[in-house]
Amino acid sequence: MDPDGREATNAFYPIYIRSKDDVVDGTAEMSKHREACVTNRAELRFVEEAQTAFHFLVEELGFHLVKCEPPTFLRYQSNKLFVNVYHGRLSYEIDVEIGRLSDPDQRRYWIADVLGAILGWKDKSMTYFQASNQKALRGCIQVIADLVAKHYRPMLAGDLAVLDRVAAYTSEKNAAYTRQLVEQPVRDAAHKAWRAKDYVKVRELYGSIQDSLTPVERKRLEYAEKHAAHPA
């Protein structure tokens, strides 16, 4: 699967790093970014820059470069793990994926997953990198390589308990996101029923997601239960 599969979820949290001293935050720059994208990807020298920045995987941690697909993809492997470093073909996003070689599903965990599990980072803008010129790309790759070298090292050295934490964190995050997708229409309908003072409907809707109610929603449910049972 093309790593660009992440573009839709991360597009809401962009940081466009143009140079060391010029960081632009916000989706307003998206059209300008796309217009400025280099048409000849080889000019960005992603593969060369990434091999230099991530050479510590080979020198210090026993990984081998097993796949090089210019101009956008590198894959390293140890005897237990794989590490993919890529530059999105459409999104120009730069990210790192890590996973177990023995995993039959070849599940991959991105920087946001790993640092969310290890450091509790919730702000996706801290782990989203995108570059469409060579100078910016070099800076992004170095920042990412430094994050990996600093925070991934026990995992890269073979401590798979850390990867288990990442897997559990990611599974919980994905489950929460799925619940949100399922429950949001219910919340919207309940809010509409609340404004209409349809307390029977409020009770029915909030009751169906009772375990996930906010304090305000829980108070509304209690109120609706009383007034649905004993209408004025």
Backbone as CSV, one residue per row, in Angstrom:
resi,resn,N_x,N_y,N_z,CA_x,CA_y,CA_z,C_x,C_y,C_z
1,MET,0.845,-1.203,0.000,0.000,0.000,0.000,0.874,1.243,0.000
2,ASP,0.492,2.222,-0.794,1.244,3.475,-0.840,1.139,4.189,0.493
3,PRO,2.258,4.608,1.072,2.208,5.303,2.356,1.325,6.541,2.335
4,ASP,0.948,7.029,1.172,0.089,8.214,1.099,-1.298,7.956,1.661
5,GLY,-1.561,6.726,2.068,-2.845,6.432,2.672,-3.135,7.253,3.899
6,ARG,-2.114,7.847,4.515,-2.319,8.656,5.712,-2.744,10.081,5.407
7,GLU,-2.674,10.488,4.180,-2.860,11.904,3.863,-4.188,12.426,4.374
8,ALA,-5.262,11.672,4.225,-6.582,12.176,4.580,-6.709,12.459,6.061
9,THR,-6.090,11.631,6.919,-6.234,11.833,8.351,-5.330,12.928,8.867
10,ASN,-4.173,13.104,8.270,-3.232,14.076,8.805,-3.365,15.460,8.188
11,ALA,-4.150,15.564,7.129,-4.237,16.846,6.439,-4.827,17.947,7.323
12,PHE,-5.433,17.548,8.440,-6.033,18.529,9.328,-5.024,19.150,10.275
13,TYR,-3.809,18.644,10.296,-2.821,19.120,11.257,-1.501,19.438,10.564
14,PRO,-1.501,20.311,9.562,-0.270,20.482,8.785,0.713,21.470,9.386
15,ILE,1.986,21.140,9.259,3.055,22.115,9.468,3.916,22.053,8.220
16,TYR,4.047,23.157,7.516,4.845,23.204,6.307,6.187,23.832,6.656
17,ILE,7.214,23.031,6.701,8.521,23.528,7.082,9.281,23.900,5.823
18,ARG,9.401,25.190,5.579,10.061,25.669,4.368,11.552,25.800,4.572
19,SER,11.945,26.244,5.731,13.355,26.386,6.043,13.495,26.382,7.547
20,LYS,14.702,26.428,8.034,14.954,26.341,9.474,14.233,27.429,10.241
21,ASP,14.140,28.621,9.665,13.575,29.762,10.383,12.199,30.171,9.875
22,ASP,11.581,29.337,9.041,10.311,29.719,8.441,9.335,28.561,8.548
23,VAL,8.524,28.541,9.591,7.547,27.493,9.807,6.161,28.085,9.642
24,VAL,5.388,27.528,8.745,4.049,28.022,8.480,3.050,26.996,8.972
25,ASP,2.109,27.417,9.805,1.141,26.512,10.405,-0.242,26.818,9.861
26,GLY,-0.930,25.808,9.290,-2.313,26.018,8.884,-2.629,25.542,7.494
27,THR,-3.887,25.164,7.290,-4.313,24.638,5.999,-4.413,25.718,4.939
28,ALA,-4.362,26.985,5.311,-4.448,28.072,4.329,-3.305,28.033,3.334
29,GLU,-2.193,27.375,3.729,-1.035,27.323,2.842,-1.074,26.140,1.894
30,MET,-2.116,25.309,1.968,-2.131,24.085,1.178,-2.011,24.347,-0.314
31,SER,-2.800,25.276,-0.840,-2.757,25.511,-2.285,-1.408,26.052,-2.714
32,LYS,-0.829,26.966,-1.908,0.491,27.495,-2.230,1.527,26.380,-2.222
33,HIS,1.390,25.488,-1.240,2.339,24.377,-1.129,2.292,23.506,-2.381
34,ARG,1.086,23.161,-2.815,0.965,22.273,-3.962,1.494,22.942,-5.233
35,GLU,1.265,24.229,-5.361,1.765,24.933,-6.528,3.288,24.957,-6.562
36,ALA,3.883,24.958,-5.357,5.341,25.068,-5.271,6.047,23.726,-5.362
37,CYS,5.295,22.624,-5.358,5.909,21.302,-5.332,6.806,21.084,-6.550
38,VAL,7.930,20.460,-6.293,8.876,20.154,-7.359,8.304,19.047,-8.226
39,THR,8.335,19.227,-9.530,7.791,18.212,-10.423,8.766,17.051,-10.595
40,ASN,10.059,17.319,-10.568,11.059,16.265,-10.671,11.494,15.888,-9.264
41,ARG,10.947,14.818,-8.713,11.189,14.472,-7.319,12.651,14.154,-7.039
42,ALA,13.370,13.699,-8.041,14.777,13.377,-7.839,15.576,14.593,-7.388
43,GLU,15.114,15.784,-7.766,15.821,17.007,-7.384,15.818,17.229,-5.875
44,LEU,14.860,16.649,-5.185,14.778,16.820,-3.731,15.811,15.973,-2.988
45,ARG,16.311,14.938,-3.621,17.352,14.080,-3.041,16.886,13.457,-1.719
46,PHE,15.641,13.026,-1.690,15.115,12.429,-0.460,15.903,11.185,-0.058
47,VAL,16.112,10.298,-0.996,16.792,9.039,-0.682,18.187,9.292,-0.123
48,GLU,18.921,10.194,-0.743,20.287,10.481,-0.279,20.267,11.105,1.120
49,GLU,19.370,12.083,1.321,19.299,12.755,2.621,18.854,11.790,3.714
50,ALA,17.874,10.946,3.410,17.369,10.012,4.407,18.407,8.949,4.768
51,GLN,19.146,8.463,3.772,20.186,7.474,4.074,21.250,8.068,5.000
52,THR,21.598,9.309,4.775,22.590,9.955,5.638,22.062,10.128,7.053
53,ALA,20.832,10.654,7.171,20.275,10.945,8.494,19.985,9.678,9.292
54,PHE,19.597,8.599,8.622,19.205,7.368,9.308,20.304,6.302,9.288
55,HIS,21.518,6.708,8.965,22.595,5.722,8.912,22.899,5.141,10.292
56,PHE,22.488,5.834,11.354,22.698,5.297,12.704,21.983,3.964,12.890
57,LEU,20.929,3.725,12.130,20.254,2.421,12.213,21.207,1.297,11.818
58,VAL,22.025,1.565,10.824,22.981,0.574,10.333,24.223,0.540,11.215
59,GLU,24.771,1.694,11.517,26.026,1.783,12.269,25.897,1.319,13.711
60,GLU,24.768,1.648,14.346,24.655,1.447,15.794,23.669,0.371,16.220
61,LEU,22.709,0.020,15.357,21.596,-0.803,15.830,21.380,-2.079,15.023
62,GLY,22.280,-2.383,14.115,22.237,-3.665,13.423,21.192,-3.791,12.336
63,PHE,20.680,-2.672,11.855,19.726,-2.724,10.746,20.464,-2.761,9.411
64,HIS,19.757,-3.198,8.390,20.291,-3.213,7.029,19.297,-2.514,6.110
65,LEU,19.813,-1.776,5.157,18.966,-1.177,4.142,18.618,-2.271,3.138
66,VAL,17.341,-2.666,3.093,16.944,-3.799,2.258,16.163,-3.367,1.020
67,LYS,15.678,-2.120,1.018,14.931,-1.652,-0.143,15.131,-0.148,-0.298
68,CYS,15.446,0.240,-1.507,15.599,1.654,-1.836,14.826,1.899,-3.126
69,GLU,13.760,2.684,-3.027,12.918,2.978,-4.177,12.907,4.487,-4.424
70,PRO,13.920,4.973,-5.144,13.960,6.407,-5.441,12.693,6.818,-6.212
71,PRO,12.171,7.993,-5.983,12.790,9.018,-5.135,12.127,9.194,-3.777
72,THR,11.363,8.168,-3.288,10.515,8.465,-2.124,10.523,7.434,-0.994
73,PHE,11.291,6.341,-1.072,11.077,5.270,-0.090,12.364,4.523,0.237
74,LEU,12.563,4.291,1.554,13.634,3.433,2.061,13.045,2.452,3.070
75,ARG,13.601,1.241,3.096,13.176,0.253,4.095,14.413,-0.369,4.735
76,TYR,14.450,-0.321,6.063,15.499,-0.947,6.854,14.899,-2.122,7.621
77,GLN,15.721,-3.140,7.862,15.266,-4.286,8.651,16.374,-4.748,9.595
78,SER,15.954,-5.175,10.790,16.822,-5.929,11.691,16.308,-7.363,11.669
79,ASN,16.706,-8.168,12.615,16.183,-9.533,12.633,14.764,-9.599,13.188
80,LYS,14.267,-8.470,13.763,12.928,-8.464,14.345,11.999,-7.392,13.768
81,LEU,12.559,-6.280,13.330,11.762,-5.107,12.988,12.022,-4.609,11.577
82,PHE,11.042,-3.885,11.047,11.269,-3.113,9.827,11.026,-1.642,10.138
83,VAL,11.724,-0.792,9.438,11.563,0.661,9.542,11.472,1.211,8.130
84,ASN,10.351,1.818,7.803,10.176,2.471,6.511,10.308,3.986,6.686
85,VAL,11.054,4.601,5.815,11.178,6.061,5.794,10.681,6.503,4.425
86,TYR,9.686,7.395,4.403,9.101,7.725,3.110,8.748,9.198,2.989
87,HIS,8.620,9.608,1.737,8.203,10.964,1.363,6.975,10.789,0.484
88,GLY,5.799,11.148,0.999,4.541,10.875,0.318,4.519,11.352,-1.127
89,ARG,4.096,10.479,-2.014,4.140,10.796,-3.444,3.177,11.915,-3.815
90,LEU,2.057,11.994,-3.119,1.089,13.050,-3.392,1.097,14.126,-2.314
91,SER,1.237,13.692,-1.073,1.120,14.631,0.049,2.411,15.373,0.358
92,TYR,3.551,14.834,-0.072,4.870,15.355,0.280,5.124,15.271,1.788
93,GLU,4.349,14.462,2.461,4.562,14.218,3.887,5.781,13.332,4.079
94,ILE,6.532,13.585,5.139,7.681,12.750,5.493,7.352,12.064,6.805
95,ASP,7.526,10.747,6.839,7.204,10.020,8.068,8.024,8.740,8.132
96,VAL,7.935,8.092,9.287,8.630,6.833,9.548,7.606,5.823,10.038
97,GLU,7.681,4.621,9.518,6.820,3.525,9.967,7.700,2.448,10.595
98,ILE,7.204,1.835,11.674,7.929,0.745,12.313,6.959,-0.391,12.613
99,GLY,7.450,-1.615,12.528,6.601,-2.761,12.821,7.419,-4.024,12.962
100,ARG,6.732,-5.098,13.378,7.367,-6.409,13.538,7.407,-7.144,12.207
101,LEU,8.522,-7.750,11.902,8.608,-8.596,10.722,7.725,-9.828,10.867
102,SER,7.552,-10.301,12.103,6.779,-11.518,12.340,5.277,-11.290,12.342
103,ASP,4.852,-10.044,12.283,3.425,-9.730,12.306,2.809,-10.108,10.963
104,PRO,1.883,-11.071,10.935,1.310,-11.485,9.651,0.536,-10.369,8.960
105,ASP,0.065,-9.394,9.737,-0.676,-8.264,9.168,0.230,-7.104,8.800
106,GLN,1.529,-7.226,9.142,2.501,-6.165,8.828,1.985,-4.787,9.265
107,ARG,1.445,-4.738,10.498,0.968,-3.457,11.021,2.128,-2.490,11.184
108,ARG,1.853,-1.231,10.837,2.883,-0.190,10.847,2.444,0.920,11.780
109,TYR,3.398,1.446,12.532,3.107,2.514,13.484,3.934,3.740,13.119
110,TRP,3.237,4.870,13.016,3.872,6.098,12.576,4.431,6.890,13.749
111,ILE,5.116,7.971,13.447,5.726,8.798,14.490,4.680,9.237,15.511
112,ALA,3.521,9.668,15.036,2.465,10.117,15.951,2.052,9.001,16.900
113,ASP,2.010,7.755,16.416,1.651,6.620,17.264,2.717,6.379,18.326
114,VAL,3.971,6.346,17.890,5.060,6.004,18.806,5.237,7.078,19.877
115,LEU,5.288,8.334,19.464,5.504,9.400,20.436,4.262,9.650,21.280
116,GLY,3.093,9.355,20.743,1.884,9.415,21.553,1.928,8.391,22.670
117,ALA,2.384,7.182,22.356,2.457,6.119,23.361,3.575,6.347,24.369
118,ILE,4.727,6.811,23.898,5.894,6.945,24.767,5.879,8.239,25.556
119,LEU,5.522,9.342,24.891,5.616,10.666,25.503,4.266,11.294,25.822
120,GLY,3.199,10.689,25.336,1.884,11.263,25.556,1.588,12.459,24.680
121,TRP,2.315,12.596,23.563,2.085,13.727,22.661,0.737,13.556,21.982
122,LYS,-0.125,14.561,22.112,-1.444,14.515,21.488,-1.563,15.451,20.292
123,ASP,-0.732,16.477,20.258,-0.802,17.486,19.206,-0.144,16.942,17.940
124,LYS,-0.959,16.614,16.952,-0.418,15.994,15.741,0.492,16.932,14.962
125,SER,0.353,18.239,15.185,1.219,19.161,14.464,2.674,18.999,14.869
126,MET,2.918,18.361,16.023,4.286,18.146,16.484,4.949,16.980,15.773
127,THR,4.148,16.170,15.089,4.700,14.991,14.431,4.311,14.925,12.959
128,TYR,3.904,16.039,12.404,3.538,16.086,10.981,4.555,16.942,10.244
129,PHE,5.210,16.354,9.248,6.249,17.046,8.496,5.947,16.941,7.004
130,GLN,6.102,18.061,6.314,5.814,18.101,4.896,6.784,19.075,4.239
131,ALA,7.398,18.668,3.147,8.386,19.529,2.500,8.368,19.302,1.003
132,SER,8.484,20.388,0.257,8.472,20.289,-1.202,9.674,20.980,-1.843
133,ASN,10.673,21.371,-1.011,11.932,21.841,-1.592,13.088,21.191,-0.836
134,GLN,14.235,21.197,-1.449,15.343,20.396,-0.933,15.824,20.868,0.433
135,LYS,15.884,22.173,0.631,16.359,22.697,1.909,15.413,22.329,3.039
136,ALA,14.120,22.494,2.798,13.134,22.138,3.810,13.140,20.647,4.084
137,LEU,13.273,19.854,3.012,13.283,18.403,3.178,14.445,17.958,4.051
138,ARG,15.628,18.528,3.825,16.793,18.161,4.624,16.540,18.463,6.106
139,GLY,15.957,19.633,6.371,15.679,19.992,7.757,14.669,19.073,8.398
140,CYS,13.595,18.737,7.670,12.579,17.832,8.204,13.154,16.459,8.505
141,ILE,13.917,15.929,7.551,14.484,14.596,7.738,15.387,14.561,8.967
142,GLN,16.165,15.598,9.185,17.063,15.610,10.328,16.287,15.664,11.640
143,VAL,15.226,16.469,11.686,14.392,16.524,12.897,13.775,15.154,13.177
144,ILE,13.252,14.517,12.142,12.629,13.199,12.308,13.664,12.172,12.750
145,ALA,14.828,12.177,12.120,15.882,11.227,12.490,16.301,11.432,13.938
146,ASP,16.372,12.672,14.387,16.731,12.956,15.786,15.659,12.429,16.742
147,LEU,14.387,12.592,16.382,13.304,12.059,17.211,13.393,10.534,17.316
148,VAL,13.634,9.897,16.183,13.742,8.434,16.173,14.951,7.980,16.989
149,ALA,16.092,8.620,16.791,17.310,8.238,17.519,17.132,8.406,19.029
150,LYS,16.424,9.442,19.436,16.261,9.739,20.854,15.212,8.875,21.531
151,HIS,14.077,8.667,20.870,12.928,8.053,21.542,12.639,6.612,21.133
152,TYR,13.173,6.166,19.994,12.912,4.805,19.540,13.985,3.819,19.988
153,ARG,15.076,4.305,20.532,16.266,3.467,20.675,16.018,2.147,21.422
154,PRO,15.350,2.135,22.590,15.129,0.833,23.247,14.366,-0.139,22.346
155,MET,13.373,0.352,21.667,12.592,-0.490,20.768,13.446,-0.994,19.611
156,LEU,14.226,-0.101,19.023,15.084,-0.486,17.909,16.160,-1.472,18.331
157,ALA,16.550,-1.386,19.607,17.578,-2.295,20.127,17.006,-3.654,20.513
158,GLY,15.683,-3.818,20.386,15.098,-5.134,20.617,14.112,-5.234,21.754
159,ASP,13.814,-4.117,22.439,12.837,-4.139,23.530,11.433,-4.045,22.929
160,LEU,10.866,-5.202,22.612,9.575,-5.212,21.932,8.416,-4.906,22.867
161,ALA,8.684,-4.852,24.178,7.632,-4.430,25.115,7.208,-3.002,24.813
162,VAL,8.160,-2.188,24.354,7.832,-0.806,23.983,6.909,-0.808,22.769
163,LEU,7.188,-1.671,21.804,6.333,-1.761,20.632,4.936,-2.252,21.016
164,ASP,4.860,-3.123,22.011,3.556,-3.563,22.505,2.767,-2.398,23.085
165,ARG,3.465,-1.487,23.785,2.799,-0.287,24.310,2.267,0.566,23.174
166,VAL,3.064,0.692,22.141,2.642,1.473,20.974,1.418,0.829,20.330
167,ALA,1.444,-0.491,20.197,0.319,-1.206,19.586,-0.950,-1.024,20.410
168,ALA,-0.827,-1.126,21.742,-1.995,-0.965,22.608,-2.542,0.455,22.533
169,TYR,-1.627,1.429,22.550,-2.037,2.832,22.452,-2.776,3.092,21.136
170,THR,-2.235,2.573,20.050,-2.824,2.797,18.728,-4.183,2.125,18.624
171,SER,-4.286,0.914,19.172,-5.556,0.200,19.147,-6.624,0.964,19.920
172,GLU,-6.249,1.477,21.083,-7.193,2.246,21.890,-7.599,3.538,21.176
173,LYS,-6.620,4.205,20.569,-6.905,5.446,19.844,-7.846,5.184,18.677
174,ASN,-7.601,4.106,17.938,-8.454,3.785,16.800,-9.865,3.418,17.241
175,ALA,-9.955,2.697,18.368,-11.269,2.327,18.892,-12.041,3.568,19.322
176,ALA,-11.331,4.511,19.952,-11.980,5.756,20.376,-12.472,6.539,19.174
177,TYR,-11.679,6.554,18.119,-12.077,7.272,16.907,-13.304,6.624,16.273
178,THR,-13.331,5.289,16.266,-14.481,4.575,15.720,-15.730,4.862,16.540
179,ARG,-15.573,4.854,17.876,-16.718,5.180,18.737,-17.228,6.583,18.440
180,GLN,-16.303,7.509,18.244,-16.703,8.883,17.958,-17.517,8.956,16.674
181,LEU,-17.077,8.231,15.645,-17.806,8.232,14.382,-19.213,7.661,14.549
182,VAL,-19.316,6.605,15.360,-20.609,5.948,15.558,-21.523,6.796,16.435
183,GLU,-20.941,7.420,17.480,-21.760,8.113,18.474,-22.118,9.540,18.102
184,GLN,-21.343,10.169,17.228,-21.616,11.581,16.943,-23.003,11.828,16.372
185,PRO,-23.469,11.005,15.420,-24.838,11.225,14.940,-25.881,11.080,16.047
186,VAL,-25.631,10.171,16.998,-26.549,9.994,18.126,-26.551,11.247,18.993
187,ARG,-25.359,11.780,19.261,-25.265,13.006,20.065,-25.969,14.170,19.371
188,ASP,-25.779,14.275,18.062,-26.418,15.363,17.324,-27.938,15.259,17.397
189,ALA,-28.453,14.036,17.234,-29.903,13.834,17.289,-30.440,14.096,18.695
190,ALA,-29.670,13.690,19.703,-30.091,13.916,21.080,-30.120,15.401,21.411
191,HIS,-29.122,16.120,20.906,-29.087,17.566,21.142,-30.299,18.244,20.487
192,LYS,-30.630,17.793,19.287,-31.795,18.349,18.586,-33.076,18.041,19.366
193,ALA,-33.177,16.817,19.875,-34.358,16.437,20.663,-34.419,17.225,21.968
194,TRP,-33.259,17.494,22.569,-33.213,18.287,23.801,-33.751,19.691,23.562
195,ARG,-33.328,20.286,22.477,-33.797,21.641,22.171,-35.295,21.654,21.877
196,ALA,-35.804,20.544,21.349,-37.232,20.432,21.056,-38.029,19.968,22.275
197,LYS,-37.332,19.707,23.388,-37.960,19.231,24.627,-38.678,17.887,24.426
198,ASP,-38.123,17.101,23.509,-38.647,15.747,23.283,-37.876,14.807,24.208
199,TYR,-38.291,14.749,25.472,-37.502,14.062,26.484,-37.534,12.539,26.332
200,VAL,-38.596,12.035,25.732,-38.627,10.592,25.455,-37.518,10.233,24.469
201,LYS,-37.367,11.056,23.442,-36.316,10.816,22.446,-34.933,11.043,23.051
202,VAL,-34.814,12.077,23.872,-33.537,12.337,24.549,-33.137,11.131,25.388
203,ARG,-34.081,10.616,26.145,-33.794,9.446,26.989,-33.358,8.251,26.144
204,GLU,-34.057,8.042,25.049,-33.743,6.908,24.179,-32.344,7.043,23.573
205,LEU,-32.034,8.237,23.069,-30.764,8.431,22.371,-29.581,8.423,23.329
206,TYR,-29.642,9.223,24.384,-28.536,9.238,25.338,-28.390,7.896,26.044
207,GLY,-29.500,7.221,26.256,-29.431,5.905,26.893,-28.678,4.883,26.072
208,SER,-28.673,5.081,24.748,-27.988,4.114,23.868,-26.476,4.260,23.897
209,ILE,-25.984,5.414,24.404,-24.526,5.620,24.508,-24.165,6.039,25.942
210,GLN,-24.853,5.480,26.895,-24.756,5.937,28.283,-23.335,5.880,28.831
211,ASP,-22.577,4.877,28.438,-21.224,4.728,28.982,-20.264,5.795,28.479
212,SER,-20.650,6.508,27.429,-19.748,7.492,26.829,-20.205,8.934,27.042
213,LEU,-21.223,9.148,27.854,-21.778,10.492,28.006,-20.826,11.427,28.742
214,THR,-20.857,12.671,28.314,-20.134,13.715,29.043,-20.950,14.088,30.283
215,PRO,-20.371,14.811,31.233,-21.146,15.232,32.420,-22.409,16.009,32.044
216,VAL,-22.322,16.889,31.061,-23.498,17.659,30.644,-24.562,16.739,30.057
217,GLU,-24.135,15.801,29.222,-25.086,14.872,28.611,-25.721,13.972,29.663
218,ARG,-24.941,13.595,30.661,-25.477,12.739,31.725,-26.568,13.478,32.514
219,LYS,-26.354,14.768,32.776,-27.373,15.571,33.470,-28.634,15.702,32.617
220,ARG,-28.446,15.862,31.323,-29.595,15.927,30.431,-30.381,14.623,30.445
221,LEU,-29.643,13.504,30.456,-30.309,12.203,30.493,-31.117,12.061,31.774
222,GLU,-30.536,12.439,32.916,-31.253,12.352,34.197,-32.511,13.208,34.162
223,TYR,-32.373,14.403,33.618,-33.524,15.311,33.523,-34.589,14.712,32.607
224,ALA,-34.155,14.177,31.469,-35.095,13.601,30.504,-35.808,12.390,31.094
225,GLU,-35.097,11.577,31.869,-35.721,10.398,32.483,-36.855,10.808,33.424
226,LYS,-36.640,11.860,34.172,-37.682,12.342,35.108,-38.874,12.903,34.354
227,HIS,-38.594,13.716,33.343,-39.674,14.409,32.663,-40.360,13.533,31.620
228,ALA,-39.664,12.511,31.113,-40.329,11.568,30.208,-41.264,10.664,30.986
229,ALA,-40.844,10.304,32.201,-41.674,9.441,33.045,-42.856,10.196,33.646
230,HIS,-42.632,11.493,33.914,-43.666,12.318,34.532,-43.799,13.614,33.757
231,PRO,-44.396,13.569,32.580,-44.492,14.779,31.769,-45.327,15.839,32.459
232,ALA,-44.977,17.096,32.163,-45.701,18.199,32.803,-47.133,18.237,32.323
